[in-house]
Amino acid sequence: MSTVNEDAKIVQAFSRDVKQFKTLVSSVGTSRDSAQLRRQIHSLADAAKAKAQDAKRRCEPHVKSKVSATKVQYDRLFRQLMDDIKNLTASETQLKSLEREHDVPSQDSYKQLDTGGYGGPFSVGSSASRGDFGSSQPAQQQVAQLDVQVYDEAKERAEQLNQLESNMQDLNEMFVEMGTLVADQGETLDLIETNVERSGMSVEHAKEETYKALTLKEKIRKKKWCCLLCTLILLGVIAAIIAIAVSQS
């Protein structure tokens, strides 16, 4: 069975993934955007969801338990996990909007086929641009290859968006389940936290009282020695007086 420290590391790893995901999403639609970036983002989204599911599976039994020495610690981990899931869902919603707004930058583009000076089969001066289609079979093959590439990219994008929708749905269901559990356990957890706080206060109070007792004991011991010394001095004075009186008589 895993320990609270091991489970805390998994929750922290998920938190780091959520932060990295948010950073990457902010690059979509900018000059840093690329097909490779989109793949990295979607791959990270899948990995983050898997970590969230694992963390939930590990923490949930401890949160449900009515008798657990680490219940309060797991409650805090559980709440942190919920916050991170909420943030991840928000970032995925932003990604969904950005991907619909911005096409995936690619190198395929039909710019290679236009007259923009790329030396493509339809550039100015090419056989195809002069109407010489009899010798443009390579150009037709290139067009067909680009069509396949564009189709593959569109298919990949559709699959990524579908997977993103699935992830968002799974995360929302997880969040609702965890929220219900936290609400059900709320009173018990609050009571435990209160008892822990009171225990901590009692320990501190006990330390203070012990310190006071030791200080008082030390003062009493010093007073005893002072009284004993004073008594001895007084007895010495009395003995001296008696000795002087006896010698004079």
C-alpha positions, -999 to +999 in steps of 0.1 A: +000+000+000+013+034-009+022+061+016+009+096+018+043+109+007+043+087-025+008+098-033+017+134-027+044+131-053+019+119-079-004+148-072+025+172-074+035+157-108+000+162-120+002+198-109+033+203-129+017+188-160-013+212-156+010+242-154+030+231-185-002+224-204-014+259-197+019+274-209+018+254-241-018+263-248-009+299-246+013+294-277-015+282-299-023+308-326+010+326-321+042+325-341+053+295-319+024+275-330+030+243-351+017+209-359+043+195-336+032+218-307-004+207-312+007+170-309+027+177-278-002+195-262-027+167-269-002+141-258+003+160-225-034+162-220-038+125-222-008+119-198-022+144-174-056+128-174-040+094-166-021+109-137-053+125-123-071+092-125-043+075-107-041+101-080-078+100-075-077+062-072-049+064-046-064+092-025-101+083-025-100+053-001-082+073+025-107+102+022-136+078+025-121+061+055-136+071+089-106+059+108-073+070+092-042+086+108-035+104+075-071+114+067-064+152+070-033+150+048-052+130+021-081+155+023-057+183+015-042+163-014-077+156-026-087+192-026-055+202-044-062+175-070-097+189-075-082+224-080-057+211-106-084+192-125-105+223-126-076+243-140-068+216-165-104+216-177-103+253-181-071+251-202-086+224-224-117+245-230-094+274-240-074+250-263-107+238-279-116+274-287-082+283-301-079+252-323-113+260-339-102+296-344-067+288-358-058+262-383-027+240-377+003+256-393+018+232-418+044+229-445+020+212-469+001+243-480-008+248-516+016+277-516+039+252-534+013+251-562+006+288-566+025+315-585+043+329-556+077+320-568+082+287-550+091+269-582+060+247-580+044+230-610+020+259-614+045+287-610+050+313-637+070+298-666+062+262-657+048+238-683+015+236-665+011+274-664+016+275-701-011+250-707+013+221-715-005+195-694+008+167-714+041+168-696+026+178-662+022+142-648+047+149-619+027+180-611-005+160-609+013+134-587+024+162-564-011+176-562-024+142-553+003+137-526-006+171-511-043+162-511-035+131-491-013+150-467-040+176-462-066+149-456-043+131-431-037+164-412-075+171-412-081+136-399-055+139-372-069+172-361-104+158-359-092+129-338-073+152-315-104+173-310-125+142-303-100+130-278-099+164-262-137+163-259-135+129-243-108+141-218-129+171-208-159+149-202-139+124-181-123+152-161-157+168-155-171+135-142-141+130-120-145+165-106-182+160-098-176+126-081-148+141-060-169+172-051-197+149-039-173+129-018-158+160-003-193+174+005-203+141+022-171+139+042-170+176+050-184+175+085-162+146+095-131+162+080-138+195+097-142+177+130-109+159+126-091+191+116-106+208+147-094+180+169-060+181+154-058+218+159-070+214+195-045+187+201-017+209+188-029+237+211-030+213+240+005+202+233+017+238+232-002+245+264+013+215+280+048+227+270+041+261+285+028+246+318+058+223+320+082+252+315+064+272+342+065+242+366+102+238+360+109+275+365+088+275+397+106+244+410+140+261+403+128+292+422+116+272+451+149+253+452+168+286+453+146+299+481+152+268+501+189+272+498+186+309+508+164+300+538+189+273+549+218+297+545+200+324+565+191+298+592+227+287+595+239+323+597+213+331+624+223+300+644+259+311+640+251+345+653+231+331+683+259+307+691+284+335+690+263+356+713+259+327+737+296+320+736+305+356+744+279+357+772+293+325+788+329+338+785+320+371+803+303+354+831 
